[in-house]
């Protein structure tokens, strides 16, 4: 296995992680920002007010995008296992 193969594997892994994790992190960030602005405007400093909407939003994203995320991860794993003999030099 040479350096280009290692870089290819790393690039594919990072790309898959960003592609699958990005929507969840983005929605969580957006909901957290909206709740923080709401808390600053109303001066309500309740801890569960920031936690519960994020959990609900993340669950909604997982329900909506779960099949797509699973297909991306399946395609990545299939590609990795298909090229395993190339990576191993066999």
C-alpha positions in Angstrom: 0.0 0.0 0.0 1.6 3.3 -1.1 1.0 6.8 0.0 -1.7 7.6 -2.6 -3.8 4.7 -1.4 -3.7 5.9 2.2 -4.6 9.4 1.1 -7.5 8.1 -1.0 -8.8 6.1 1.9 -8.5 9.1 4.3 -10.2 11.4 1.8 -13.1 9.0 1.3 -13.5 8.5 5.0 -13.5 12.2 5.8 -15.8 13.0 3.0 -18.3 10.3 4.1 -18.2 11.6 7.7 -18.8 15.2 6.6 -21.6 14.1 4.3 -23.4 12.0 6.9 -22.7 14.1 10.0 -23.1 17.5 8.4 -26.9 17.7 8.3 -27.2 16.6 11.9 -24.6 19.1 13.2 -26.0 21.9 11.0 -29.6 21.5 12.3 -28.4 21.2 15.9 -26.3 24.4 15.4 -29.2 26.3 13.9 -31.7 25.2 16.5 -29.2 26.0 19.3 -28.7 29.5 17.8 -32.4 30.1 17.5 -33.0 29.0 21.1 -30.2 31.2 22.3 -31.6 34.2 20.5 -35.0 33.5 22.0 -33.5 33.1 25.5 -31.6 36.4 25.1 -34.7 38.2 23.9 -37.0 36.9 26.7 -34.3 36.6 29.4 -35.4 33.0 30.1 -32.4 31.0 31.3 -33.8 27.5 31.5 -31.3 24.8 30.6 -33.9 22.4 29.3 -35.2 25.0 26.9 -31.9 24.7 24.9 -31.6 20.9 25.2 -35.1 19.6 24.3 -35.5 21.4 21.0 -32.1 20.2 19.8 -32.9 16.6 20.7 -36.2 16.8 18.9 -34.6 18.4 15.8 -31.8 15.8 15.7 -34.4 13.0 15.9 -36.4 14.6 13.1 -33.3 14.9 10.9 -32.5 11.2 11.6 -36.0 10.1 10.7 -36.0 12.2 7.5 -32.5 11.6 6.3 -31.8 8.2 7.9 -32.3 6.1 4.8 -30.1 8.4 2.8 -27.4 8.3 5.4 -27.6 4.6 5.5 -27.2 4.3 1.7 -24.2 6.6 1.8 -22.6 4.6 4.5 -23.4 1.3 2.7 -21.9 2.6 -0.6 -18.8 3.7 1.3 -18.4 0.3 3.0 -19.1 -1.6 -0.2 -16.5 0.5 -2.1 -14.0 0.0 0.7 -14.5 -3.8 0.8 -14.4 -4.0 -3.0 -11.0 -2.3 -3.1 -9.7 -4.2 -0.1 -7.5 -6.4 -2.2 -6.1 -3.4 -4.0 -5.2 -1.7 -0.7 -3.6 -4.9 0.7 -1.5 -5.4 -2.4 -2.9 -8.9 -3.1 
